[in-house]
């Protein structure tokens, strides 16, 4: 390898990312969207005004330049949140690793 950053920050990020990838931890690249809307039932209180609209959670993802959304049933929200949080953590770890390599390369160029 040409260069390997030696900082503690780099080593921790690399170790945690390796741990995540070697485990059964699942990841999902998506953002959460909270939407409130009426259910459509004529007898429901949400039909009378905007104050009582039902809240639903959706996952949003951009694919090939287009946004797509999926409604998440209430019983799956917690499990899906774990997957999106894991992806967000992995993405942050990759950013740390990339920055450390950039810094190591920049320092090698100077020295």
N, C-alpha and C positions, 0 to 999 in steps of 0.2 A: 504494500500500500504506500502511496506517495506520502501522505501525511495522515496523522490520526490526532485529533484534538485530545488534549490530556486533562481538560478541566473536570472538576467534580460534577458540574452541572451537565456536561456532555455525557459522562459515564452513567449518571443517574437516569437521564432521559433514555439513553440507549438500553440500559438494563430494564427499565419499566416497559418500554416498547417491545422488547424481546419477550418479556414475561406475558404481555397482553397477546402477542401473536402466537405464542406457544400454548396458550391456554384455550379453553373452549369459549372464551368471552366473544360474544358476537357483537358486530358493529353495524350501524346503519347510518349512511350519510343522508341526513334529512333535517329539516327545521320544523319546529312546532308552530302551529297556528291555532289560535282559539277563536272560534266563530260562534256568534249568537244569532239564532234565527227561530222563527215560529215553526212548530211541528206540522201544522196543516189541519189538525183536528178542530172542527168547528166548536166543540164544547170546551176546549182547553183555554186556560187563562191567557196563554200567549197570543191567541187570536184577537184579543181585545186591545192590545197595545204593545209597544216595544219594550216596556218596562219588564215584562215577564218572559222574554225569549229564552229558549233552551240553549245551553252552552254545549258545544261539541268540540272535540279536539281533532285536528287534522295533521298529517305529516305532509310536508311539501318538499319536493326535490326537483332540481333542474337537470334535465337530460337532453343532450343535443340542442341546447339553446331554448328549450321549451320547459315551462313549469308544469308539474303534475302534482296532484294532491290526492290523498287517500284519507277517508274518514277512519278514525281509530275508535273502536268500541271501548266503552268505559272500562271494561274488565282487562283490556290489553294495554292501557295507557302506561301503567307502572313498568311493565316488562319492556315496552318499546322505548320508554324514557332511558332505561339502563343501556340499551343498545345505542341510542343517539348520544348519550353522555360518553360512552366508551369511544365512539368515533371522534367526538370532539377532543377528548383527552389525547388520543393517538395523533390527531392532527397537530395539536399543540406540541407534542413531543417531537414530531418530525420537524416542526419549525425550529425548535431549540437545537436539534442535531444539525440542521442545515445552517443555522446561524453560526454555530461553533466551527463547522468546517469552513465557512466563509471567512471567519476571523482568523483561523489557523492559516489558511491560504494567503490571506492579506498580509499577515505577519511574516510569512515565509518570503513573500515578494519584496517586502521592505528590507528584510535582513539578509 
